[in-house]
Amino acid sequence: MTRIDFELEREHVALNDLLKLAGVCGSGGMGKAIVASGEVTVDGQVELRKTAKIRGGQVVRWDGYEIFVRTAVQ
């Protein structure tokens, strides 16, 4: 599993955008398709909402990637 530490600079990010920003897919549209496939989990639960709000402290997993979302230190 490839670990990615993603620093969130705002309150939340849409799940499909997170996949793009973390570098695991090429675009937000591709991120939407990946989420719709039912293969993405957030904190261990399958997430089908493409624009689910992901906040600091959550862990997103897909296809060998593990994205740890943390809030930027202000």
PDB file with SEQRES, HELIX, SHEET and CRYST1 records, atoms N, CA, C and O in Angstrom:
SEQRES   1 A   74  MET THR ARG ILE ASP PHE GLU LEU GLU ARG GLU HIS VAL          
SEQRES   2 A   74  ALA LEU ASN ASP LEU LEU LYS LEU ALA GLY VAL CYS GLY          
SEQRES   3 A   74  SER GLY GLY MET GLY LYS ALA ILE VAL ALA SER GLY GLU          
SEQRES   4 A   74  VAL THR VAL ASP GLY GLN VAL GLU LEU ARG LYS THR ALA          
SEQRES   5 A   74  LYS ILE ARG GLY GLY GLN VAL VAL ARG TRP ASP GLY TYR          
SEQRES   6 A   74  GLU ILE PHE VAL ARG THR ALA VAL GLN                          
HELIX    1 AA1 LEU A   15  LEU A   21  1                                   7    
HELIX    2 AA2 GLY A   28  ALA A   36  1                                   9    
SHEET    1 AA1 5 THR A   2  LEU A   8  0                                        
SHEET    2 AA1 5 TYR A  65  THR A  71  1                                        
SHEET    3 AA1 5 VAL A  59  TRP A  62 -1                                        
SHEET    4 AA1 5 THR A  41  VAL A  42 -1                                        
SHEET    5 AA1 5 GLN A  45  VAL A  46 -1                                        
SHEET    1 AA2 2 VAL A  13  ALA A  14  0                                        
SHEET    2 AA2 2 LYS A  53  ILE A  54 -1                                        
CRYST1    1.000    1.000    1.000  90.00  90.00  90.00 P 1           1          
ATOM      1  N   MET A   1       0.860  -1.181   0.000  1.00  0.00           N  
ATOM      2  CA  MET A   1       0.000   0.000   0.000  1.00  0.00           C  
ATOM      3  C   MET A   1       0.900   1.236   0.000  1.00  0.00           C  
ATOM      4  O   MET A   1       1.835   1.339   0.794  1.00  0.00           O  
ATOM      5  N   THR A   2       0.603   2.162  -0.896  1.00  0.00           N  
ATOM      6  CA  THR A   2       1.352   3.414  -0.994  1.00  0.00           C  
ATOM      7  C   THR A   2       0.688   4.461  -0.114  1.00  0.00           C  
ATOM      8  O   THR A   2      -0.485   4.787  -0.296  1.00  0.00           O  
ATOM      9  N   ARG A   3       1.440   4.980   0.833  1.00  0.00           N  
ATOM     10  CA  ARG A   3       0.905   5.987   1.753  1.00  0.00           C  
ATOM     11  C   ARG A   3       1.129   7.381   1.185  1.00  0.00           C  
ATOM     12  O   ARG A   3       2.223   7.716   0.731  1.00  0.00           O  
ATOM     13  N   ILE A   4       0.072   8.186   1.219  1.00  0.00           N  
ATOM     14  CA  ILE A   4       0.154   9.581   0.790  1.00  0.00           C  
ATOM     15  C   ILE A   4      -0.355  10.435   1.943  1.00  0.00           C  
ATOM     16  O   ILE A   4      -1.471  10.236   2.424  1.00  0.00           O  
ATOM     17  N   ASP A   5       0.459  11.380   2.383  1.00  0.00           N  
ATOM     18  CA  ASP A   5       0.032  12.344   3.400  1.00  0.00           C  
ATOM     19  C   ASP A   5      -0.425  13.588   2.658  1.00  0.00           C  
ATOM     20  O   ASP A   5       0.361  14.237   1.967  1.00  0.00           O  
ATOM     21  N   PHE A   6      -1.705  13.914   2.806  1.00  0.00           N  
ATOM     22  CA  PHE A   6      -2.287  15.061   2.097  1.00  0.00           C  
ATOM     23  C   PHE A   6      -2.633  16.140   3.100  1.00  0.00           C  
ATOM     24  O   PHE A   6      -3.402  15.909   4.033  1.00  0.00           O  
ATOM     25  N   GLU A   7      -2.061  17.323   2.907  1.00  0.00           N  
ATOM     26  CA  GLU A   7      -2.317  18.441   3.811  1.00  0.00           C  
ATOM     27  C   GLU A   7      -3.471  19.281   3.274  1.00  0.00           C  
ATOM     28  O   GLU A   7      -3.382  19.861   2.192  1.00  0.00           O  
ATOM     29  N   LEU A   8      -4.532  19.335   4.029  1.00  0.00           N  
ATOM     30  CA  LEU A   8      -5.737  20.066   3.665  1.00  0.00           C  
ATOM     31  C   LEU A   8      -5.602  21.512   4.114  1.00  0.00           C  
ATOM     32  O   LEU A   8      -5.378  21.783   5.294  1.00  0.00           O  
ATOM     33  N   GLU A   9      -5.738  22.439   3.177  1.00  0.00           N  
ATOM     34  CA  GLU A   9      -5.553  23.851   3.500  1.00  0.00           C  
ATOM     35  C   GLU A   9      -6.866  24.593   3.698  1.00  0.00           C  
ATOM     36  O   GLU A   9      -6.869  25.807   3.896  1.00  0.00           O  
ATOM     37  N   ARG A  10      -7.964  23.880   3.646  1.00  0.00           N  
ATOM     38  CA  ARG A  10      -9.281  24.476   3.897  1.00  0.00           C  
ATOM     39  C   ARG A  10     -10.090  23.500   4.739  1.00  0.00           C  
ATOM     40  O   ARG A  10      -9.562  22.476   5.174  1.00  0.00           O  
ATOM     41  N   GLU A  11     -11.346  23.797   4.971  1.00  0.00           N  
ATOM     42  CA  GLU A  11     -12.180  22.980   5.856  1.00  0.00           C  
ATOM     43  C   GLU A  11     -12.402  21.564   5.336  1.00  0.00           C  
ATOM     44  O   GLU A  11     -12.391  20.604   6.107  1.00  0.00           O  
ATOM     45  N   HIS A  12     -12.604  21.437   4.024  1.00  0.00           N  
ATOM     46  CA  HIS A  12     -12.852  20.114   3.439  1.00  0.00           C  
ATOM     47  C   HIS A  12     -12.514  20.130   1.959  1.00  0.00           C  
ATOM     48  O   HIS A  12     -12.285  21.190   1.376  1.00  0.00           O  
ATOM     49  N   VAL A  13     -12.486  18.947   1.356  1.00  0.00           N  
ATOM     50  CA  VAL A  13     -12.259  18.799  -0.079  1.00  0.00           C  
ATOM     51  C   VAL A  13     -13.202  17.703  -0.579  1.00  0.00           C  
ATOM     52  O   VAL A  13     -13.456  16.728   0.128  1.00  0.00           O  
ATOM     53  N   ALA A  14     -13.717  17.865  -1.792  1.00  0.00           N  
ATOM     54  CA  ALA A  14     -14.584  16.839  -2.380  1.00  0.00           C  
ATOM     55  C   ALA A  14     -13.743  15.593  -2.658  1.00  0.00           C  
ATOM     56  O   ALA A  14     -12.584  15.692  -3.063  1.00  0.00           O  
ATOM     57  N   LEU A  15     -14.338  14.425  -2.437  1.00  0.00           N  
ATOM     58  CA  LEU A  15     -13.617  13.166  -2.591  1.00  0.00           C  
ATOM     59  C   LEU A  15     -13.005  13.034  -3.985  1.00  0.00           C  
ATOM     60  O   LEU A  15     -11.836  12.670  -4.108  1.00  0.00           O  
ATOM     61  N   ASN A  16     -13.770  13.322  -5.032  1.00  0.00           N  
ATOM     62  CA  ASN A  16     -13.220  13.180  -6.381  1.00  0.00           C  
ATOM     63  C   ASN A  16     -12.035  14.131  -6.598  1.00  0.00           C  
ATOM     64  O   ASN A  16     -11.072  13.775  -7.277  1.00  0.00           O  
ATOM     65  N   ASP A  17     -12.105  15.327  -6.030  1.00  0.00           N  
ATOM     66  CA  ASP A  17     -10.993  16.278  -6.144  1.00  0.00           C  
ATOM     67  C   ASP A  17      -9.782  15.817  -5.332  1.00  0.00           C  
ATOM     68  O   ASP A  17      -8.642  16.021  -5.751  1.00  0.00           O  
ATOM     69  N   LEU A  18     -10.016  15.207  -4.191  1.00  0.00           N  
ATOM     70  CA  LEU A  18      -8.911  14.690  -3.380  1.00  0.00           C  
ATOM     71  C   LEU A  18      -8.104  13.663  -4.165  1.00  0.00           C  
ATOM     72  O   LEU A  18      -6.873  13.691  -4.146  1.00  0.00           O  
ATOM     73  N   LEU A  19      -8.788  12.766  -4.850  1.00  0.00           N  
ATOM     74  CA  LEU A  19      -8.085  11.750  -5.628  1.00  0.00           C  
ATOM     75  C   LEU A  19      -7.189  12.406  -6.677  1.00  0.00           C  
ATOM     76  O   LEU A  19      -6.068  11.955  -6.913  1.00  0.00           O  
ATOM     77  N   LYS A  20      -7.685  13.469  -7.303  1.00  0.00           N  
ATOM     78  CA  LYS A  20      -6.896  14.202  -8.299  1.00  0.00           C  
ATOM     79  C   LYS A  20      -5.729  14.936  -7.630  1.00  0.00           C  
ATOM     80  O   LYS A  20      -4.586  14.816  -8.073  1.00  0.00           O  
ATOM     81  N   LEU A  21      -6.012  15.692  -6.572  1.00  0.00           N  
ATOM     82  CA  LEU A  21      -4.985  16.494  -5.910  1.00  0.00           C  
ATOM     83  C   LEU A  21      -3.889  15.638  -5.272  1.00  0.00           C  
ATOM     84  O   LEU A  21      -2.735  16.059  -5.187  1.00  0.00           O  
ATOM     85  N   ALA A  22      -4.257  14.439  -4.826  1.00  0.00           N  
ATOM     86  CA  ALA A  22      -3.279  13.532  -4.217  1.00  0.00           C  
ATOM     87  C   ALA A  22      -2.448  12.808  -5.280  1.00  0.00           C  
ATOM     88  O   ALA A  22      -1.472  12.129  -4.961  1.00  0.00           O  
ATOM     89  N   GLY A  23      -2.847  12.961  -6.546  1.00  0.00           N  
ATOM     90  CA  GLY A  23      -2.065  12.386  -7.629  1.00  0.00           C  
ATOM     91  C   GLY A  23      -2.359  10.943  -7.965  1.00  0.00           C  
ATOM     92  O   GLY A  23      -1.559  10.292  -8.636  1.00  0.00           O  
ATOM     93  N   VAL A  24      -3.500  10.422  -7.508  1.00  0.00           N  
ATOM     94  CA  VAL A  24      -3.813   9.021  -7.807  1.00  0.00           C  
ATOM     95  C   VAL A  24      -4.663   8.871  -9.062  1.00  0.00           C  
ATOM     96  O   VAL A  24      -4.899   7.749  -9.512  1.00  0.00           O  
ATOM     97  N   CYS A  25      -5.130   9.987  -9.640  1.00  0.00           N  
ATOM     98  CA  CYS A  25      -5.830   9.963 -10.918  1.00  0.00           C  
ATOM     99  C   CYS A  25      -5.579  11.290 -11.626  1.00  0.00           C  
ATOM    100  O   CYS A  25      -5.105  12.247 -11.015  1.00  0.00           O  
ATOM    101  N   GLY A  26      -5.899  11.341 -12.910  1.00  0.00           N  
ATOM    102  CA  GLY A  26      -5.533  12.488 -13.716  1.00  0.00           C  
ATOM    103  C   GLY A  26      -6.470  13.672 -13.705  1.00  0.00           C  
ATOM    104  O   GLY A  26      -6.069  14.780 -14.061  1.00  0.00           O  
ATOM    105  N   SER A  27      -7.732  13.457 -13.296  1.00  0.00           N  
ATOM    106  CA  SER A  27      -8.693  14.562 -13.340  1.00  0.00           C  
ATOM    107  C   SER A  27      -9.822  14.330 -12.352  1.00  0.00           C  
ATOM    108  O   SER A  27     -10.008  13.224 -11.843  1.00  0.00           O  
ATOM    109  N   GLY A  28     -10.581  15.406 -12.087  1.00  0.00           N  
ATOM    110  CA  GLY A  28     -11.744  15.273 -11.213  1.00  0.00           C  
ATOM    111  C   GLY A  28     -12.790  14.350 -11.816  1.00  0.00           C  
ATOM    112  O   GLY A  28     -13.464  13.613 -11.096  1.00  0.00           O  
ATOM    113  N   GLY A  29     -12.927  14.388 -13.142  1.00  0.00           N  
ATOM    114  CA  GLY A  29     -13.870  13.501 -13.822  1.00  0.00           C  
ATOM    115  C   GLY A  29     -13.488  12.038 -13.647  1.00  0.00           C  
ATOM    116  O   GLY A  29     -14.347  11.185 -13.420  1.00  0.00           O  
ATOM    117  N   MET A  30     -12.197  11.755 -13.755  1.00  0.00           N  
ATOM    118  CA  MET A  30     -11.710  10.396 -13.531  1.00  0.00           C  
ATOM    119  C   MET A  30     -11.958  10.006 -12.078  1.00  0.00           C  
ATOM    120  O   MET A  30     -12.306   8.862 -11.787  1.00  0.00           O  
ATOM    121  N   GLY A  31     -11.777  10.970 -11.162  1.00  0.00           N  
ATOM    122  CA  GLY A  31     -12.050  10.720  -9.748  1.00  0.00           C  
ATOM    123  C   GLY A  31     -13.500  10.349  -9.517  1.00  0.00           C  
ATOM    124  O   GLY A  31     -13.795   9.461  -8.717  1.00  0.00           O  
ATOM    125  N   LYS A  32     -14.418  11.027 -10.219  1.00  0.00           N  
ATOM    126  CA  LYS A  32     -15.849  10.704 -10.097  1.00  0.00           C  
ATOM    127  C   LYS A  32     -16.120   9.281 -10.540  1.00  0.00           C  
ATOM    128  O   LYS A  32     -16.873   8.559  -9.886  1.00  0.00           O  
ATOM    129  N   ALA A  33     -15.514   8.866 -11.648  1.00  0.00           N  
ATOM    130  CA  ALA A  33     -15.707   7.500 -12.145  1.00  0.00           C  
ATOM    131  C   ALA A  33     -15.159   6.471 -11.167  1.00  0.00           C  
ATOM    132  O   ALA A  33     -15.763   5.418 -10.965  1.00  0.00           O  
ATOM    133  N   ILE A  34     -14.027   6.770 -10.566  1.00  0.00           N  
ATOM    134  CA  ILE A  34     -13.417   5.848  -9.597  1.00  0.00           C  
ATOM    135  C   ILE A  34     -14.329   5.693  -8.390  1.00  0.00           C  
ATOM    136  O   ILE A  34     -14.554   4.575  -7.926  1.00  0.00           O  
ATOM    137  N   VAL A  35     -14.858   6.802  -7.873  1.00  0.00           N  
ATOM    138  CA  VAL A  35     -15.758   6.733  -6.714  1.00  0.00           C  
ATOM    139  C   VAL A  35     -17.018   5.951  -7.086  1.00  0.00           C  
ATOM    140  O   VAL A  35     -17.489   5.130  -6.299  1.00  0.00           O  
ATOM    141  N   ALA A  36     -17.567   6.198  -8.279  1.00  0.00           N  
ATOM    142  CA  ALA A  36     -18.787   5.513  -8.717  1.00  0.00           C  
ATOM    143  C   ALA A  36     -18.583   4.007  -8.847  1.00  0.00           C  
ATOM    144  O   ALA A  36     -19.547   3.245  -8.786  1.00  0.00           O  
ATOM    145  N   SER A  37     -17.333   3.572  -9.027  1.00  0.00           N  
ATOM    146  CA  SER A  37     -17.052   2.140  -9.169  1.00  0.00           C  
ATOM    147  C   SER A  37     -17.286   1.366  -7.876  1.00  0.00           C  
ATOM    148  O   SER A  37     -17.390   0.140  -7.897  1.00  0.00           O  
ATOM    149  N   GLY A  38     -17.371   2.083  -6.737  1.00  0.00           N  
ATOM    150  CA  GLY A  38     -17.593   1.426  -5.451  1.00  0.00           C  
ATOM    151  C   GLY A  38     -16.329   0.879  -4.818  1.00  0.00           C  
ATOM    152  O   GLY A  38     -16.400   0.092  -3.873  1.00  0.00           O  
ATOM    153  N   GLU A  39     -15.164   1.286  -5.326  1.00  0.00           N  
ATOM    154  CA  GLU A  39     -13.897   0.759  -4.831  1.00  0.00           C  
ATOM    155  C   GLU A  39     -13.172   1.680  -3.861  1.00  0.00           C  
ATOM    156  O   GLU A  39     -12.100   1.335  -3.364  1.00  0.00           O  
ATOM    157  N   VAL A  40     -13.750   2.854  -3.585  1.00  0.00           N  
ATOM    158  CA  VAL A  40     -13.102   3.820  -2.693  1.00  0.00           C  
ATOM    159  C   VAL A  40     -13.712   3.695  -1.298  1.00  0.00           C  
ATOM    160  O   VAL A  40     -14.932   3.629  -1.146  1.00  0.00           O  
ATOM    161  N   THR A  41     -12.849   3.663  -0.286  1.00  0.00           N  
ATOM    162  CA  THR A  41     -13.351   3.670   1.090  1.00  0.00           C  
ATOM    163  C   THR A  41     -12.858   4.917   1.812  1.00  0.00           C  
ATOM    164  O   THR A  41     -11.761   5.415   1.559  1.00  0.00           O  
ATOM    165  N   VAL A  42     -13.692   5.402   2.709  1.00  0.00           N  
ATOM    166  CA  VAL A  42     -13.345   6.511   3.585  1.00  0.00           C  
ATOM    167  C   VAL A  42     -13.521   5.998   5.005  1.00  0.00           C  
ATOM    168  O   VAL A  42     -14.623   5.613   5.398  1.00  0.00           O  
ATOM    169  N   ASP A  43     -12.458   5.991   5.761  1.00  0.00           N  
ATOM    170  CA  ASP A  43     -12.470   5.450   7.130  1.00  0.00           C  
ATOM    171  C   ASP A  43     -13.042   4.032   7.163  1.00  0.00           C  
ATOM    172  O   ASP A  43     -13.783   3.675   8.079  1.00  0.00           O  
ATOM    173  N   GLY A  44     -12.690   3.227   6.156  1.00  0.00           N  
ATOM    174  CA  GLY A  44     -13.065   1.820   6.126  1.00  0.00           C  
ATOM    175  C   GLY A  44     -14.439   1.513   5.563  1.00  0.00           C  
ATOM    176  O   GLY A  44     -14.815   0.344   5.472  1.00  0.00           O  
ATOM    177  N   GLN A  45     -15.200   2.533   5.181  1.00  0.00           N  
ATOM    178  CA  GLN A  45     -16.547   2.340   4.639  1.00  0.00           C  
ATOM    179  C   GLN A  45     -16.578   2.757   3.172  1.00  0.00           C  
ATOM    180  O   GLN A  45     -16.018   3.789   2.804  1.00  0.00           O  
ATOM    181  N   VAL A  46     -17.234   1.952   2.333  1.00  0.00           N  
ATOM    182  CA  VAL A  46     -17.362   2.310   0.921  1.00  0.00           C  
ATOM    183  C   VAL A  46     -18.107   3.633   0.812  1.00  0.00           C  
ATOM    184  O   VAL A  46     -19.140   3.836   1.450  1.00  0.00           O  
ATOM    185  N   GLU A  47     -17.562   4.532  -0.010  1.00  0.00           N  
ATOM    186  CA  GLU A  47     -18.172   5.844  -0.219  1.00  0.00           C  
ATOM    187  C   GLU A  47     -18.521   5.997  -1.694  1.00  0.00           C  
ATOM    188  O   GLU A  47     -17.645   5.926  -2.556  1.00  0.00           O  
ATOM    189  N   LEU A  48     -19.811   6.207  -1.984  1.00  0.00           N  
ATOM    190  CA  LEU A  48     -20.284   6.347  -3.359  1.00  0.00           C  
ATOM    191  C   LEU A  48     -20.618   7.782  -3.734  1.00  0.00           C  
ATOM    192  O   LEU A  48     -20.906   8.066  -4.897  1.00  0.00           O  
ATOM    193  N   ARG A  49     -20.583   8.690  -2.764  1.00  0.00           N  
ATOM    194  CA  ARG A  49     -20.868  10.101  -3.064  1.00  0.00           C  
ATOM    195  C   ARG A  49     -19.600  10.738  -3.626  1.00  0.00           C  
ATOM    196  O   ARG A  49     -18.603  10.894  -2.920  1.00  0.00           O  
ATOM    197  N   LYS A  50     -19.652  11.099  -4.889  1.00  0.00           N  
ATOM    198  CA  LYS A  50     -18.468  11.618  -5.579  1.00  0.00           C  
ATOM    199  C   LYS A  50     -17.926  12.887  -4.936  1.00  0.00           C  
ATOM    200  O   LYS A  50     -16.715  13.105  -4.916  1.00  0.00           O  
ATOM    201  N   THR A  51     -18.802  13.712  -4.417  1.00  0.00           N  
ATOM    202  CA  THR A  51     -18.366  14.978  -3.818  1.00  0.00           C  
ATOM    203  C   THR A  51     -18.492  14.960  -2.291  1.00  0.00           C  
ATOM    204  O   THR A  51     -18.687  16.001  -1.663  1.00  0.00           O  
ATOM    205  N   ALA A  52     -18.378  13.767  -1.707  1.00  0.00           N  
ATOM    206  CA  ALA A  52     -18.398  13.664  -0.247  1.00  0.00           C  
ATOM    207  C   ALA A  52     -17.325  14.581   0.325  1.00  0.00           C  
ATOM    208  O   ALA A  52     -16.219  14.651  -0.210  1.00  0.00           O  
ATOM    209  N   LYS A  53     -17.644  15.280   1.403  1.00  0.00           N  
ATOM    210  CA  LYS A  53     -16.700  16.208   2.019  1.00  0.00           C  
ATOM    211  C   LYS A  53     -15.706  15.443   2.880  1.00  0.00           C  
ATOM    212  O   LYS A  53     -16.078  14.808   3.867  1.00  0.00           O  
ATOM    213  N   ILE A  54     -14.456  15.511   2.497  1.00  0.00           N  
ATOM    214  CA  ILE A  54     -13.387  14.836   3.228  1.00  0.00           C  
ATOM    215  C   ILE A  54     -12.676  15.881   4.084  1.00  0.00           C  
ATOM    216  O   ILE A  54     -12.275  16.938   3.596  1.00  0.00           O  
ATOM    217  N   ARG A  55     -12.530  15.566   5.355  1.00  0.00           N  
ATOM    218  CA  ARG A  55     -11.956  16.504   6.321  1.00  0.00           C  
ATOM    219  C   ARG A  55     -10.682  15.922   6.938  1.00  0.00           C  
ATOM    220  O   ARG A  55     -10.388  14.735   6.793  1.00  0.00           O  
ATOM    221  N   GLY A  56      -9.946  16.778   7.619  1.00  0.00           N  
ATOM    222  CA  GLY A  56      -8.736  16.345   8.293  1.00  0.00           C  
ATOM    223  C   GLY A  56      -9.017  15.191   9.249  1.00  0.00           C  
ATOM    224  O   GLY A  56     -10.036  15.184   9.939  1.00  0.00           O  
ATOM    225  N   GLY A  57      -8.117  14.224   9.287  1.00  0.00           N  
ATOM    226  CA  GLY A  57      -8.252  13.073  10.172  1.00  0.00           C  
ATOM    227  C   GLY A  57      -8.833  11.854   9.479  1.00  0.00           C  
ATOM    228  O   GLY A  57      -8.813  10.758  10.040  1.00  0.00           O  
ATOM    229  N   GLN A  58      -9.352  12.027   8.267  1.00  0.00           N  
ATOM    230  CA  GLN A  58      -9.949  10.889   7.562  1.00  0.00           C  
ATOM    231  C   GLN A  58      -8.889  10.190   6.706  1.00  0.00           C  
ATOM    232  O   GLN A  58      -7.876  10.778   6.326  1.00  0.00           O  
ATOM    233  N   VAL A  59      -9.162   8.911   6.419  1.00  0.00           N  
ATOM    234  CA  VAL A  59      -8.267   8.092   5.600  1.00  0.00           C  
ATOM    235  C   VAL A  59      -9.067   7.564   4.417  1.00  0.00           C  
ATOM    236  O   VAL A  59     -10.122   6.953   4.586  1.00  0.00           O  
ATOM    237  N   VAL A  60      -8.550   7.809   3.217  1.00  0.00           N  
ATOM    238  CA  VAL A  60      -9.193   7.363   1.981  1.00  0.00           C  
ATOM    239  C   VAL A  60      -8.310   6.285   1.356  1.00  0.00           C  
ATOM    240  O   VAL A  60      -7.096   6.457   1.249  1.00  0.00           O  
ATOM    241  N   ARG A  61      -8.920   5.178   0.945  1.00  0.00           N  
ATOM    242  CA  ARG A  61      -8.162   4.080   0.325  1.00  0.00           C  
ATOM    243  C   ARG A  61      -8.771   3.724  -1.025  1.00  0.00           C  
ATOM    244  O   ARG A  61      -9.988   3.689  -1.201  1.00  0.00           O  
ATOM    245  N   TRP A  62      -7.864   3.460  -1.975  1.00  0.00           N  
ATOM    246  CA  TRP A  62      -8.277   2.997  -3.298  1.00  0.00           C  
ATOM    247  C   TRP A  62      -7.081   2.419  -4.035  1.00  0.00           C  
ATOM    248  O   TRP A  62      -6.024   3.046  -4.089  1.00  0.00           O  
ATOM    249  N   ASP A  63      -7.234   1.249  -4.593  1.00  0.00           N  
ATOM    250  CA  ASP A  63      -6.285   0.640  -5.523  1.00  0.00           C  
ATOM    251  C   ASP A  63      -4.835   0.694  -5.048  1.00  0.00           C  
ATOM    252  O   ASP A  63      -3.943   1.063  -5.812  1.00  0.00           O  
ATOM    253  N   GLY A  64      -4.605   0.338  -3.822  1.00  0.00           N  
ATOM    254  CA  GLY A  64      -3.241   0.304  -3.299  1.00  0.00           C  
ATOM    255  C   GLY A  64      -2.739   1.630  -2.747  1.00  0.00           C  
ATOM    256  O   GLY A  64      -1.596   1.727  -2.300  1.00  0.00           O  
ATOM    257  N   TYR A  65      -3.589   2.649  -2.776  1.00  0.00           N  
ATOM    258  CA  TYR A  65      -3.236   3.953  -2.211  1.00  0.00           C  
ATOM    259  C   TYR A  65      -3.965   4.153  -0.892  1.00  0.00           C  
ATOM    260  O   TYR A  65      -5.120   3.757  -0.735  1.00  0.00           O  
ATOM    261  N   GLU A  66      -3.280   4.765   0.040  1.00  0.00           N  
ATOM    262  CA  GLU A  66      -3.849   5.095   1.337  1.00  0.00           C  
ATOM    263  C   GLU A  66      -3.540   6.575   1.570  1.00  0.00           C  
ATOM    264  O   GLU A  66      -2.387   6.956   1.773  1.00  0.00           O  
ATOM    265  N   ILE A  67      -4.588   7.401   1.538  1.00  0.00           N  
ATOM    266  CA  ILE A  67      -4.411   8.851   1.648  1.00  0.00           C  
ATOM    267  C   ILE A  67      -4.816   9.287   3.048  1.00  0.00           C  
ATOM    268  O   ILE A  67      -5.978   9.168   3.438  1.00  0.00           O  
ATOM    269  N   PHE A  68      -3.842   9.793   3.800  1.00  0.00           N  
ATOM    270  CA  PHE A  68      -4.089  10.302   5.145  1.00  0.00           C  
ATOM    271  C   PHE A  68      -4.275  11.811   5.032  1.00  0.00           C  
ATOM    272  O   PHE A  68      -3.343  12.531   4.674  1.00  0.00           O  
ATOM    273  N   VAL A  69      -5.469  12.282   5.336  1.00  0.00           N  
ATOM    274  CA  VAL A  69      -5.789  13.699   5.207  1.00  0.00           C  
ATOM    275  C   VAL A  69      -5.554  14.366   6.552  1.00  0.00           C  
ATOM    276  O   VAL A  69      -6.078  13.932   7.578  1.00  0.00           O  
ATOM    277  N   ARG A  70      -4.765  15.418   6.530  1.00  0.00           N  
ATOM    278  CA  ARG A  70      -4.537  16.151   7.766  1.00  0.00           C  
ATOM    279  C   ARG A  70      -4.757  17.639   7.514  1.00  0.00           C  
ATOM    280  O   ARG A  70      -4.599  18.121   6.392  1.00  0.00           O  
ATOM    281  N   THR A  71      -5.114  18.337   8.544  1.00  0.00           N  
ATOM    282  CA  THR A  71      -5.366  19.757   8.447  1.00  0.00           C  
ATOM    283  C   THR A  71      -4.057  20.523   8.562  1.00  0.00           C  
ATOM    284  O   THR A  71      -3.231  20.233   9.427  1.00  0.00           O  
ATOM    285  N   ALA A  72      -3.878  21.489   7.695  1.00  0.00           N  
ATOM    286  CA  ALA A  72      -2.673  22.317   7.736  1.00  0.00           C  
ATOM    287  C   ALA A  72      -2.606  23.065   9.057  1.00  0.00           C  
ATOM    288  O   ALA A  72      -3.624  23.518   9.580  1.00  0.00           O  
ATOM    289  N   VAL A  73      -1.407  23.188   9.588  1.00  0.00           N  
ATOM    290  CA  VAL A  73      -1.211  23.940  10.824  1.00  0.00           C  
ATOM    291  C   VAL A  73      -1.372  25.418  10.499  1.00  0.00           C  
ATOM    292  O   VAL A  73      -0.737  25.930   9.577  1.00  0.00           O  
ATOM    293  N   GLN A  74      -2.215  26.094  11.250  1.00  0.00           N  
ATOM    294  CA  GLN A  74      -2.484  27.510  10.999  1.00  0.00           C  
ATOM    295  C   GLN A  74      -1.609  28.375  11.874  1.00  0.00           C  
ATOM    296  O   GLN A  74      -1.690  29.601  11.807  1.00  0.00           O  
TER     297      GLN A  74                                                      
END                                                                             
